[in-house]
Amino acid sequence: MASPRVLWEDNHLLIVFKPAGLLVQGDETGDPTLLDWAAEDVARRFGKPGKAFIGLPHRLDRPTSGIVVLCKTSKSLARMNALFADRGIKKTYQCLVEGHPAEPEARLEHMLWRDGVKKKSFVSTRKDAQRAVLHYKVLAAGDRYTRVEVDLETGRHHQIRCQMQAIGHPIKGDLKYGGKRPNPDGGIDLCAQRIQFEHPVSKAPIDVSVEPEFSISF
């Protein structure tokens, strides 16, 4: 697995690229996490004893790669939490999906229900299902896969993975949501590719993006 890398940093925020397969925070596996890496990395680079404070205002699924914003102070954490809660963050994703969507761009709306036991979301008519909306746009098409850009209007559990499966185009490598075969690294071809927001302290515009590490021959 590749190592995380720093994309942008100041005294308040640390914006990093998380490779597919790395946990953001600890779970029952006890595997290494992005939080641990960041706390040790900041402490080492700035000569802090032990581990540095690192706060987590949002998450990214283990098999997903892409941008994660971390906070280096409790002040920035509280304000970033508020920004995410108030939907003051714009996140753009890219993914490779199986097949070729019928429409070059579209708005998808489904009602999703999260099964906490299976740790999976389903399109459902249950009363406790939640509305999920995304917008996708085709960027390029190969023989078997299509590169798609996705903007989320809502932020539901596994939303992109579930909704793309629902229209018959699961994400490449995503066996949990209908993918035909796994990727060699165990990840899926879904990347949190760009993030835009107003800095919680300085109020300066922040716009950070990465090039997804998908296979060139898709």
Backbone as a ProteinNet text record, in pm:
[ID]
protein_1_A
[PRIMARY]
MASPRVLWEDNHLLIVFKPAGLLVQGDETGDPTLLDWAAEDVARRFGKPGKAFIGLPHRLDRPTSGIVVLCKTSKSLARMNALFADRGIKKTYQCLVEGHPAEPEARLEHMLWRDGVKKKSFVSTRKDAQRAVLHYKVLAAGDRYTRVEVDLETGRHHQIRCQMQAIGHPIKGDLKYGGKRPNPDGGIDLCAQRIQFEHPVSKAPIDVSVEPEFSISF
[TERTIARY]
83.4	0	87.7	49.5	122.7	103.6	195.2	184.9	98.9	34.8	-36.4	64	13.1	101.7	30.4	108.3	53.5	30.1	-91.6	-127.4	-126	-161.6	-169.8	-167.2	-105.7	-92.9	-71.2	-128.4	-91.5	-97.5	-103.7	-103	-231.1	-336.9	-467.6	-511.7	-477.1	-528.4	-415	-441.6	-352.3	-439.5	-419.5	-498.4	-409.8	-456.2	-371.4	-442.7	-363	-416.3	-410.5	-526.8	-533.3	-537.7	-442.9	-447.9	-559.4	-607	-706.9	-650.4	-734.4	-693.9	-653.4	-629.3	-588.6	-710.6	-722.9	-829.2	-805.1	-913.5	-900.3	-883	-965.8	-954.8	-968.8	-934.6	-927.8	-1060.6	-1054.1	-1171.2	-1129.4	-1214.7	-1189.6	-1067.7	-1019.6	-903.2	-773.5	-769	-645.7	-539.3	-579	-483.4	-438	-323	-274	-376.3	-375.3	-474.3	-408.9	-485.7	-441.9	-421.1	-507.8	-494.3	-362.1	-326.6	-199	-81.6	-87.7	19.6	35.9	-76.5	-70.6	-17.5	-61.9	-17	133.7	184.5	328.8	407.1	351.4	419.4	433.4	327	331.6	426.4	420	509.7	655.7	685.5	823.3	871	788.8	831.3	843.7	765.8	767.2	831.2	895.4	968.2	883.3	761.7	671.2	694.4	690.3	705	581.3	601.8	488.6	414.6	280.8	196.5	132.8	118	52	-99.6	-171.3	-318.1	-362.4	-448.1	-508	-656.9	-739.6	-884.7	-940.2	-1049.8	-1107.7	-1250.1	-1269.6	-1404.2	-1488.1	-1428	-1504.3	-1426.5	-1486.1	-1426.1	-1427.2	-1353.3	-1348.7	-1340.8	-1422	-1423.3	-1284.7	-1258	-1127.8	-1087.9	-1175.9	-1132.1	-1126.9	-1171.1	-1173.5	-1045.5	-995	-878.5	-923.5	-829.8	-861.3	-830.1	-886.6	-853.5	-926.6	-849.6	-905.8	-851.1	-941	-901.1	-887.5	-772.5	-747.2	-723.2	-750.6	-736.8	-624.9	-544.7	-429	-457.7	-576.5	-614.9	-761.3	-798.1	-938	-1028	-974.6	-1051.3	-1088.4	-992.1	-1022	-1113.2	-1100.2	-1186.6	-1332	-1357.6	-1494.7	-1554.9	-1475	-1526.2	-1543.2	-1453.2	-1469.8	-1589.9	-1611.9	-1731	-1857.2	-1858	-1973.2	-1988.1	-1876.4	-1880.6	-1939	-1895.3	-1948.9	-2097	-2135.1	-2275.8	-2364.9	-2313.4	-2391.4	-2376.3	-2307.5	-2283.9	-2212.4	-2113	-2029.8	-1906.1	-1903.5	-1790.1	-1836.8	-1764	-1795.7	-1691.6	-1736.9	-1648.9	-1684.6	-1583.5	-1602.5	-1529	-1595.5	-1537.2	-1519.6	-1426.9	-1417.8	-1415.8	-1472.4	-1471.8	-1471.6	-1428.6	-1446.2	-1562.8	-1660.6	-1776.3	-1777.3	-1835.7	-1847.2	-1950.4	-1918.2	-2011.7	-2014.8	-2124.6	-2136.4	-2275.6	-2285.5	-2416	-2487.1	-2618.9	-2697.6	-2692.5	-2690.7	-2688.6	-2548.3	-2499	-2366.6	-2358.2	-2471.1	-2478.8	-2622.4	-2636.6	-2770.8	-2772.6	-2891.3	-2916.7	-2982	-2925.6	-2981.6	-3041.3	-3160.9	-3225.7	-3282.1	-3242.3	-3292.2	-3318	-3394.5	-3409.7	-3319.5	-3224.6	-3127.2	-3149.1	-3134.2	-3142.2	-3010.4	-2955.9	-2828	-2851	-2795.3	-2798.5	-2672.6	-2688.6	-2575.2	-2503.3	-2573.8	-2513	-2423.7	-2477.9	-2402.1	-2307.2	-2320.7	-2239.3	-2249.4	-2373.8	-2401.8	-2532.2	-2542.4	-2665.4	-2740	-2872.8	-2959.6	-3062.5	-3100.6	-3216.9	-3338.4	-3424	-3527.7	-3652.9	-3766.7	-3892.2	-3925.4	-3831.9	-3855.6	-3882.6	-3960.4	-3995.5	-3873.6	-3772.2	-3653.8	-3543.4	-3575.4	-3479	-3462.6	-3343.7	-3313.6	-3291.1	-3334.6	-3320.9	-3173.7	-3130.9	-2993.3	-2994.4	-2917.2	-2913.6	-2768.2	-2735.4	-2604.5	-2619.4	-2516.9	-2510.4	-2383.1	-2394.2	-2274.1	-2257.4	-2132.4	-2099.9	-1991.5	-2012.6	-1913	-1794.8	-1673.6	-1551.4	-1482.9	-1483.5	-1418.2	-1471.2	-1467.9	-1517.8	-1415.1	-1392.4	-1307.7	-1392.7	-1328.8	-1403.3	-1500.8	-1453.2	-1535.8	-1576.2	-1504.6	-1529.3	-1546.7	-1612	-1634.2	-1585.1	-1510.2	-1466.2	-1574.7	-1617.5	-1730.9	-1692.2	-1739.7	-1725.1	-1856.7	-1849.8	-1969.8	-1966.8	-2077.6	-2099.2	-2216.6	-2197.5	-2302.1	-2389	-2519.3	-2613.9	-2646.8	-2636.3	-2655.6	-2532.7	-2520.2	-2403.7	-2443.9	-2491.6	-2536.8	-2425.3	-2444.2	-2349.1	-2333.7	-2210.3	-2180	-2267.2	-2299.8	-2398.7	-2360.2	-2239.1	-2198.7	-2195	-2139.2	-2127	-2264.2	-2358.4	-2492.1	-2571.9	-2565.2	-2645	-2593.1	-2462	-2410.3	-2446.3	-2445.3	-2491.3	-2639.5	-2717.5	-2861.5	-2897.4	-2809.8	-2838.6	-2762.7	-2706.9	-2643.9	-2499	-2433.1	-2293.3	-2210.3	-2185.8	-2106.6	-1964.8	-1902.3	-1765.8	-1667.8	-1569.3	-1468.8	-1401.2	-1399.2	-1336.4	-1426.1	-1548.3	-1635.4	-1726.1	-1671.6	-1747.2	-1867.9	-1858.5	-1967.5	-2090.9	-2068.8	-2180.2	-2182.2	-2167.3	-2193.1	-2077.8	-1956.9	-1842.5	-1811.2	-1767.4	-1746.3	-1619.6	-1514.7	-1387.7	-1313.7	-1231.8	-1159.5	-1041	-1000.3	-875.5	-759.4	-642	-527.3	-493.7	-513.6	-478.7	-592.6	-707.2	-820.9	-903.6	-860.4	-935.7	-1040	-1109.5	-1206.5	-1168.2	-1212.8	-1175.5	-1271.5	-1269	-1345.6	-1250.7	-1243.2	-1147.9	-1216.8	-1197.7	-1238.7	-1136.2	-1168.4	-1069.9	-1046.4	-1146.8	-1133.4	-1216.6	-1165.2	-1241.3	-1226.2	-1337.4	-1340.1	-1419.2	-1360.8	-1429.8	-1359.9	-1421.7	-1362.5	-1284.8	-1158.3	-1075.3	-1146.7	-1154.1	-1232.7	-1177.6	-1052	-992.4	-960.9	-884.6	-844.2	-952.7	-1049.8	-1159.3	-1112.2	-989	-938.1	-1000.7	-1021	-1074.7	-970.4	-1012	-924.9	-979.4	-893	-932.6	-817.2	-834.7	-729	-781	-699.8	-739.9	-622.5	-653.6	-552.8	-593.1	-497.5	-527.1	-553.6	-672.6	-702	-599.5	-564.9	-465	-530.8	-617.3	-680.4	-589.3	-613.5	-537.9	-560.2	-452.1	-463.1	-545.2	-526	-602	-731.5	-836.8	-966.7	-1065.1
-118.9	0	125.1	222.8	349.4	424.3	515.8	596.8	719.6	773.4	900.3	1009.5	1117.7	1230.5	1362.3	1459.9	1590.3	1670	1726	1807	1956.3	1991.3	2132.7	2136.6	2241.5	2246.5	2389.3	2421.9	2543.8	2511.7	2612.5	2587.4	2521.8	2527.6	2478.4	2349.1	2333.8	2221.5	2142.4	2014.2	1924.1	1849.6	1877.2	1812.1	1709.1	1583.3	1473	1387.7	1312.1	1209.4	1076	1009	876.7	769.9	677	569.8	469.7	402.3	296.8	188.9	139.1	31	75.8	205.9	256.2	303.2	256.7	305.2	451.4	528.1	665.6	665.4	588.3	576.6	430.4	400	262	188.1	57.4	-29	-159.3	-261	-386.5	-461.2	-426.4	-496.9	-458.2	-338.5	-290.2	-251.9	-239.2	-205.2	-59.8	-25.5	112.7	208.9	333.5	430.6	559.9	635.1	766	860.6	853.3	939.6	916.4	790.1	759.1	810.4	786.9	834	984.9	1058	1204.1	1255.4	1195.4	1239.8	1220.3	1109	1082.3	1168.7	1190.1	1269.9	1415.7	1473.4	1613	1627.9	1533.6	1538.7	1531.5	1444.6	1429.2	1554.7	1607.7	1721.1	1850.1	1862.3	1985.7	1968.5	1852.6	1829.9	1826	1770.9	1760.9	1627	1623	1495.5	1407.5	1277.7	1186.7	1208.9	1213	1233.4	1371.8	1433.4	1563.9	1546	1652.4	1649.9	1650.2	1554.7	1551.6	1522.8	1615.4	1597.3	1556.8	1483.7	1428	1480.8	1575.5	1629.1	1549.1	1455.3	1372.7	1244	1153.2	1021.7	984.5	880.2	825.5	674.1	601.1	455	395.4	284.7	219.4	190.1	133.2	100.6	220.3	337.8	459.1	538.8	598.6	685.7	831.1	921.4	1061.8	1154.3	1274	1383.9	1372.3	1388.4	1394.2	1519.2	1595.1	1713.4	1675.5	1703.8	1679.6	1813.3	1818	1942.5	1931.4	2037.1	2037	2110.4	2171.8	2240.6	2210.5	2219.6	2196.5	2306.4	2426.6	2538.4	2509.3	2466.6	2437.6	2316.1	2218.5	2100.8	2139.6	2222.2	2264.2	2338.3	2423.3	2502	2417.8	2322.2	2232.8	2141.3	2095.3	2014.5	2092	2220.7	2304.7	2322.9	2340.1	2355.6	2231.3	2113.3	1990.4	1975	2006.4	1994.5	2089.4	2207.6	2308.9	2296.4	2189.8	2164.5	2281.3	2334.8	2441.2	2388.9	2260.1	2194.4	2139.7	2166.2	2106.4	1998.8	1874.4	1763.1	1704.8	1679.7	1619.3	1486.3	1385.8	1252.6	1215	1124.7	1058.6	908.3	833.9	688.6	625	499.5	417.2	324.4	324.3	235.8	133.1	18.9	-85.8	-45.3	-71.3	-41.1	106.1	146.3	282.3	336.8	433.2	491.5	543.9	529.2	569.4	720	797.4	942.6	996.1	1093.2	1149.4	1225.8	1276.4	1333.7	1325.1	1311.2	1291.7	1319	1339.8	1353.4	1223.9	1161.6	1038.5	1064.5	1014.6	1026.7	891.3	844.1	718.6	736.6	644.9	635.7	521.5	554.3	455.4	421	292.9	244.4	176.8	213.9	158.3	40.2	-74.1	-193.3	-191.4	-162.5	-151	-281.9	-392.9	-524.1	-561.5	-545	-578.3	-466	-348.3	-230.8	-200	-193	-173.6	-97.2	-17.7	56.3	-6.4	7.8	-50	52.5	48.3	123.4	56.8	135.7	75.6	163.5	98.3	170.5	176.9	136.4	142.3	286.2	299.6	433.2	509.6	436.7	504.5	520.6	491.4	516.5	667.4	709.2	851	886.6	1006.1	1053.9	1077.7	1028.4	1045.3	1100.2	1206.1	1270	1295.2	1258.9	1293.1	1334.7	1398.8	1437	1374.8	1309.2	1254.4	1308.6	1305.9	1348.7	1256.4	1202.6	1115.9	1199.7	1156.6	1224.6	1154.5	1021.4	944.5	801.4	734.1	596.7	507.1	390.4	288.4	174.2	60.4	-55	-110	-121.7	-185.1	-91.3	19.3	108.3	252.7	330.8	472.3	553.5	659.2	750.7	855.7	869.2	954.5	1052.4	1175.4	1273.8	1281.5	1287.1	1285.5	1400.2	1473	1573.2	1529	1533.7	1490.1	1607	1584.8	1681.7	1644.5	1516	1465.6	1382	1347.4	1269.9	1145.4	1044.9	920.6	815.1	715.5	605.4	532.4	522.8	450.7	498.3	626.2	677	655.5	695.6	681.9	535.4	452.5	309.9	246.5	280.4	221.8	274.9	404.9	462.4	423.2	413.6	369.8	223.3	140.7	2.7	0.8	90.5	91.9	119.1	191	216	117.6	14.4	-91.3	-69.5	24.6	54.8	62.3	-54.7	-55.1	-5.4	41.4	93.3	-23	-1.8	-104.5	-149.1	-279.7	-337.1	-347.5	-294.1	-286.3	-409.4	-518.6	-643.8	-628.6	-543.2	-524.2	-466.7	-390.9	-328.4	-368.4	-498	-551.8	-556.5	-516.4	-523.4	-666.7	-686.7	-822.9	-887.7	-808.2	-866.7	-766.2	-815.3	-723.8	-658.2	-543.8	-482.7	-551.6	-556.4	-623.8	-571	-439.1	-382.1	-389.4	-446.5	-457.7	-331.4	-224.3	-99.6	-95.3	17.2	38.4	166.1	177.8	294.1	410.6	457.2	574.1	665.3	791.2	885	1016.2	1060.5	1195.4	1290.4	1345.7	1406.5	1555.3	1625.2	1769.7	1813.5	1911.4	1967.8	2119.6	2189.1	2334.9	2384.7	2481.4	2538.4	2666.9	2736.9	2857.2	2817.3	2858.6	2823.4	2863	2772.1	2798.7	2910.8	2947.2	3052.5	3177.1	3160.9	3276.4	3323.7	3236.9	3264.7	3269	3231.5	3226.6	3108.2	3119.7	3006.1	2895.2	2773.2	2656.5	2569.6	2531.3	2448.2	2352.4	2226.3	2126	2010.7	1965	1853.9	1759.9	1637.9	1537.1	1468.4	1402	1319	1177.1	1121	985.6	884.4	789.8	688.4	564.8	585.8	474.4	423.6	298.9	241.4	324.1	351.8	432.4	358.9	227	150.5	101.1	178.6	139.2	111.4
0	0	0	-78.7	-81.2	50.2	78.7	200.4	174.7	279.7	263.6	226.1	170.7	140.9	170	212.8	246.8	119.1	105.4	-10.4	20.9	144	184.4	337.5	393.4	539.4	586.5	701.3	772.8	922	1006.8	1151.4	1201.4	1121.4	1166.7	1098.2	969.6	891.2	827.4	807.4	735.1	634.5	506.3	402.2	334.6	333.4	287.8	184.5	110.4	20.9	92.9	104.2	165.6	56.6	56.4	-43.1	-12.5	-115	-96.6	-5	84.2	173.7	312.7	330.9	462.3	539.6	663.9	752	786.4	798.5	846.6	997.5	1066.5	1212.1	1251.7	1375.1	1420.3	1418	1394.7	1405.4	1472.1	1460.8	1531	1477.8	1359.6	1303.1	1372.4	1429.1	1489.8	1388.1	1259.8	1154.8	1166.4	1108	1109.9	1048.5	1094.1	1049	999.6	924.6	878.7	996	1096.9	1214	1285.2	1303.6	1369.6	1287	1155.8	1068.1	1078.2	1073.5	1076.9	1210.2	1320.4	1452.6	1468.6	1418.2	1427.1	1328.7	1209.9	1107.9	1151	1201.7	1245.8	1364.6	1458.8	1575	1531.3	1436.6	1389	1317.2	1227.6	1146.4	1227.1	1335.2	1413	1550.8	1572.3	1695.7	1820.2	1808.5	1923.5	1993.7	2125.5	2196.5	2178.1	2161.5	2146.3	2016.1	2024.6	1907.5	1912.1	1797.6	1789.1	1792.7	1827.7	1822.5	1676.5	1641.7	1509.4	1526.2	1475.6	1482.2	1347	1349.4	1226.9	1206.1	1113.7	1091	992.1	918	823.4	797.9	721.2	699.6	552.6	521.5	386.3	401.4	325.3	334.9	311.5	378	365.7	220.7	136.6	0.3	-94.3	-46.5	-128.5	-107.6	-214.2	-202.5	-209	-177.3	-198.5	-82.6	-92.6	-2.6	130.4	237.9	372.7	440.5	503.5	579.5	726.7	784.8	926.2	994.5	1123.7	1198.8	1301.4	1311.6	1401.6	1532.4	1543.5	1666.9	1697.3	1824.1	1861.2	1805.6	1791	1734.9	1590	1511.9	1371	1358	1447.4	1444	1466.5	1568.1	1596.8	1477.1	1415.2	1302.6	1176.2	1153.2	1038	1057.2	1180	1208.3	1171.1	1206.2	1174	1023.2	953.4	807.2	740.3	784.9	727.8	761	884.7	925.6	846.6	815.4	742.1	590.8	545.7	403.9	337.2	409.5	355.6	285.3	259.5	193.5	58.8	-45.9	-176	-206.4	-221.9	-252.2	-389	-469	-600.3	-604.6	-656.9	-667.6	-814.1	-838.9	-968.1	-944.5	-1038.1	-1026.1	-1164.1	-1169.2	-1287.4	-1260.1	-1349	-1332.8	-1444.9	-1417	-1518	-1623.1	-1748.1	-1854.9	-1891.5	-1956.4	-2007.7	-1975.7	-1884.5	-1851.8	-1976.4	-1978.6	-2095.7	-2118.9	-2009.6	-2020.4	-1991.3	-2066.9	-2041.1	-1909.7	-1862.9	-1728.3	-1680.5	-1547.7	-1493.5	-1344.1	-1294.1	-1150.1	-1102.9	-1001.1	-946.7	-809.2	-788.1	-657	-616.3	-498.4	-442.9	-294.6	-239.3	-94.1	-47.4	40.8	87	233.3	261.4	398.9	435.4	549.3	594.2	687.7	652.5	736.9	822.9	952.1	1042.1	1065.8	1053.4	1075.2	955.8	836.9	715.8	674.3	738.2	705.5	556.1	511.3	369.7	354.9	247	219.7	102.9	105.3	3.2	-41.7	-169.9	-214.6	-152.5	-86.1	-3.6	2.1	29.9	52.3	201.5	286.3	430.7	473.8	580.7	629.2	680	727.9	780.8	675.3	549.4	441.9	423.1	379.3	363.7	216.9	180.9	43.8	11.1	-104.2	-149.2	-291.4	-313.2	-445.2	-485.1	-607.8	-662.9	-808.4	-859.3	-999.9	-1057.6	-1172.7	-1233.9	-1375.9	-1422	-1557.9	-1612.8	-1730.6	-1794.9	-1841.7	-1805.2	-1847.5	-1963.2	-1961.7	-2067.7	-2063.3	-2177.3	-2184.7	-2251.6	-2191.3	-2250.6	-2301.2	-2326.5	-2377.2	-2273.4	-2149	-2045.4	-1932.6	-1917	-1803.4	-1849.4	-1763.7	-1789.7	-1671.5	-1699.3	-1593.3	-1572.2	-1447.5	-1414.1	-1303.3	-1315	-1207.1	-1131.8	-999.6	-916.4	-816.2	-808.7	-704.5	-619.3	-488	-395.2	-350.9	-355.7	-299.9	-155.9	-125.2	11.6	47.5	174	217	292.8	220.7	283.7	284.8	370	383.5	250.4	200.1	76	-40.4	-41.1	-136.4	-282.1	-320.2	-460.4	-499.5	-413.4	-441.7	-462.8	-376.1	-381.8	-500.7	-525.4	-633.2	-771.6	-787.9	-918.2	-944	-838.6	-855.1	-894	-834.8	-857.8	-1004.3	-1077.6	-1219.6	-1309.8	-1248.5	-1326.3	-1362.4	-1292.3	-1323.1	-1195.2	-1132.4	-1009.1	-1032.3	-926	-933.6	-951.4	-1035.6	-1062.4	-932.1	-909.2	-790.5	-669.8	-677.5	-559	-549.5	-500.6	-489.3	-398	-297.8	-202.4	-270.3	-375.7	-447.2	-594.8	-620	-752.7	-849.9	-809.3	-899.6	-938.6	-1062.1	-1112.8	-1057.8	-1039.2	-993.8	-906.6	-813.2	-724.5	-793.7	-744.8	-787	-715.2	-775.2	-712.4	-572.9	-549.9	-419.4	-319.2	-357.9	-267.6	-256.4	-320.2	-316.5	-426.7	-435.4	-542.2	-616.4	-740.4	-821.4	-796.8	-674	-631.4	-555.1	-596.3	-537.2	-501.8	-377.3	-337.1	-397.4	-513.6	-601.7	-575.3	-524	-502.9	-383.2	-308.4	-196.8	-197.1	-172.5	-174.3	-53.2	18.2	134.5	176.2	267.8	326.1	450.9	457.7	572.4	701.3	799.2	920.3	1008.2	991.3	1073.7	989.9	883.1	802	706.1	676.3	581.9	435.8	410	273.2	199	67.2	-8.6	-22.2	6.6	-5.6	-118.4	-210.4	-323.7	-351.9	-314.2	-327.2	-413.4	-507.2	-592.7	-616.2	-656.7	-689.4	-819.4	-881.2	-997.8	-947.2	-972.7	-925.5	-976	-891.5	-927.1	-985.3	-1085.5	-1153.8	-1263.7	-1304.5	-1414.7	-1540.5	-1613.8	-1736.3	-1842.8	-1853.1	-1953.2	-1891.1	-1908.8	-1852.6	-1964.1
[MASK]
++++++++++++++++++++++++++++++++++++++++++++++++++++++++++++++++++++++++++++++++++++++++++++++++++++++++++++++++++++++++++++++++++++++++++++++++++++++++++++++++++++++++++++++++++++++++++++++++++++++++++++++++++++++++++

